[in-house]
């Protein structure tokens, strides 16, 4: 993915009609840096690329025109630029590798279950571009070396996997895949519970219904005793 021109954050650069060609490279550089900082702030990882803010802004203007809105009226004139900056945050997971979130680990010779419950997340359904939101529960059984990662990294991993257009099923598997790649654990269990606004705002309109997905691998899948222990911890 190539690096595209990005608008500066409000207050960083004030562009007007008097800006000459010598000012444009500096404004562009400041805009790119502002976008990079937004992504790094929400993911904790250096992004590999950037979004095309100019194209996003044109698309938002076209959307307003398509529904009969005036994209230049005062209330929404700045919305295209706001949406472009917003996408740096809510789709930041597209710009980083989830495995990189777990790049820091420790050999603690720990061989029991590590679990983090109720990790809140917000994601975007790729079918309708409306949110789904909920909680993820993540557990792993360290491998022979007893390698563990920081607890905050588990929460960050869920966040990064959620920050992209996607499906709950894919997000659940992505979290498990990343844990397996980074830590080489003996087992992984990921359970995700979410409400989908594509079901609540439109379509069947069933408010409050939750969708549960799970991925169970390694010892959690093959050893009933270990799986029962993990499920007991999850429900306690």
LINSULMO-V398339 format. One record per residue. N is the residue number from 1. PSI is psi in whole degrees, 0 to 359 (999 if undefined). OMEGA is omega in radians with two decimals (999 if undefined). BURIAL is # if it has 16 or more other C-alpha atoms within 10 Angstrom, else .. Layout:
BEGIN
n=(N:N)
psi=(PSI:PSI)
omega=(OMEGA:OMEGA)
burial=(BURIAL:BURIAL)
END
This chain:
BEGIN
n=(1:2:3:4:5:6:7:8:9:10:11:12:13:14:15:16:17:18:19:20:21:22:23:24:25:26:27:28:29:30:31:32:33:34:35:36:37:38:39:40:41:42:43:44:45:46:47:48:49:50:51:52:53:54:55:56:57:58:59:60:61:62:63:64:65:66:67:68:69:70:71:72:73:74:75:76:77:78:79:80:81:82:83:84:85:86:87:88:89:90:91:92:93:94:95:96:97:98:99:100:101:102:103:104:105:106:107:108:109:110:111:112:113:114:115:116:117:118:119:120:121:122:123:124:125:126:127:128:129:130:131:132:133:134:135:136:137:138:139:140:141:142:143:144:145:146:147:148:149:150:151:152:153:154:155:156:157:158:159:160:161:162:163:164:165:166:167:168:169:170:171:172:173:174:175:176:177:178:179:180:181:182:183:184:185:186:187:188:189:190:191:192:193:194:195:196:197:198:199:200:201:202:203:204:205:206:207:208:209:210:211:212:213:214:215:216:217:218:219:220:221:222:223:224:225:226:227:228:229:230:231:232:233:234:235:236)
psi=(132:160:129:160:137:141:146:157:152:133:339:316:136:105:140:184:340:353:126:179:339:337:335:317:321:317:319:315:319:322:318:317:320:318:319:317:322:314:315:326:319:342:336:9:144:124:150:344:196:168:157:92:323:319:321:315:318:320:319:319:316:323:315:316:322:330:8:12:154:109:351:0:151:323:333:7:325:359:318:317:323:318:318:317:323:321:335:331:307:343:21:334:340:341:1:161:121:328:329:337:330:24:338:121:168:141:101:4:34:128:22:175:136:124:138:126:160:49:110:142:161:128:181:123:127:346:326:357:45:160:154:142:148:214:144:146:125:131:147:155:109:151:187:329:353:30:128:164:165:144:323:334:328:316:320:322:314:316:315:319:334:335:68:156:132:192:150:320:315:319:317:314:325:320:314:317:316:319:316:318:317:322:345:54:166:341:153:139:128:127:130:130:128:153:136:118:347:341:338:325:338:185:237:340:56:90:139:349:136:143:132:129:153:152:125:123:161:223:328:330:318:337:106:323:316:319:318:319:316:317:325:317:322:323:351:999)
omega=(-3.11:3.10:-3.09:3.09:-3.14:3.11:3.11:3.05:-3.13:3.11:-3.11:3.14:3.08:-3.13:3.05:-3.06:-3.09:-3.13:-3.14:-3.04:3.13:3.14:-3.01:3.12:3.14:3.11:3.11:-3.13:3.12:3.11:3.11:-3.13:3.12:3.12:3.11:-3.14:3.12:-3.12:-3.12:-3.13:-3.06:-3.11:-3.05:-3.08:3.08:-3.13:-3.12:-3.08:-3.10:3.12:3.09:-3.07:-3.12:3.13:3.09:-3.13:3.11:-3.13:3.14:3.08:3.12:3.12:3.10:3.13:-3.09:3.14:3.05:3.10:3.05:-3.07:-3.14:3.13:-2.99:-3.07:-3.05:-3.10:-3.13:-3.09:3.13:3.12:3.12:3.13:3.14:3.11:3.11:-3.11:3.03:-3.12:-2.98:3.07:-3.06:-3.12:3.09:-3.02:3.14:3.06:-3.13:-3.14:-3.12:3.10:-3.08:-3.06:3.10:3.11:-3.04:3.05:-3.06:-3.10:3.13:-3.04:3.10:-3.07:2.96:-3.09:2.96:-3.09:2.98:3.05:-3.10:3.09:3.05:-3.13:-3.07:3.12:-3.10:-3.12:-3.07:-3.10:2.94:-2.99:2.74:-2.97:-3.11:-3.05:3.06:3.07:-3.02:3.10:3.02:3.11:-3.05:3.13:-3.09:-3.14:-3.14:-3.07:3.11:3.08:3.12:-3.10:3.13:-3.14:3.10:3.11:3.13:3.13:3.11:-3.11:-3.12:3.12:3.14:-3.01:3.10:3.00:-3.07:3.08:3.14:-3.13:-3.13:3.12:3.14:3.14:-3.12:3.10:3.13:3.13:-3.10:3.10:3.14:-3.12:-3.02:-2.98:-3.08:-3.11:3.07:3.13:3.11:3.02:3.09:3.08:-3.12:3.09:-3.05:2.96:-3.08:-3.09:3.01:3.06:-3.05:-3.09:-3.05:3.04:-3.05:3.07:3.11:-3.10:3.04:3.13:-3.14:3.04:-3.14:3.06:-3.13:2.98:-3.11:-3.04:3.06:-3.09:3.13:3.11:-2.95:-3.07:-3.10:-3.12:3.12:3.11:3.13:3.11:-3.13:3.13:3.09:3.07:-3.12:-3.04:-3.07:999)
burial=(.:.:.:#:#:#:#:#:#:.:.:.:.:.:.:.:.:.:.:.:.:.:.:.:.:.:#:#:.:#:#:#:.:#:#:#:#:#:#:#:.:#:#:#:#:#:#:.:.:#:#:#:#:.:.:#:#:.:.:#:#:#:.:#:.:.:.:.:.:.:#:.:.:.:.:.:.:.:#:#:#:#:.:#:#:.:#:#:#:#:#:#:#:#:#:#:#:#:#:#:#:#:.:.:.:.:.:.:.:#:#:.:#:#:#:#:#:.:#:#:#:#:#:#:#:.:.:.:.:.:.:#:#:#:#:#:#:#:#:#:#:#:#:.:.:#:#:#:#:.:.:.:#:#:#:#:#:#:#:#:#:#:#:#:#:#:.:#:.:.:#:#:#:#:#:#:#:#:#:#:.:#:#:#:#:#:#:#:#:#:#:#:#:#:#:#:#:#:#:.:.:.:.:.:.:.:.:.:.:.:.:.:#:#:#:#:#:#:#:#:.:.:.:.:.:#:#:.:.:#:.:.:.:#:.:.)
END
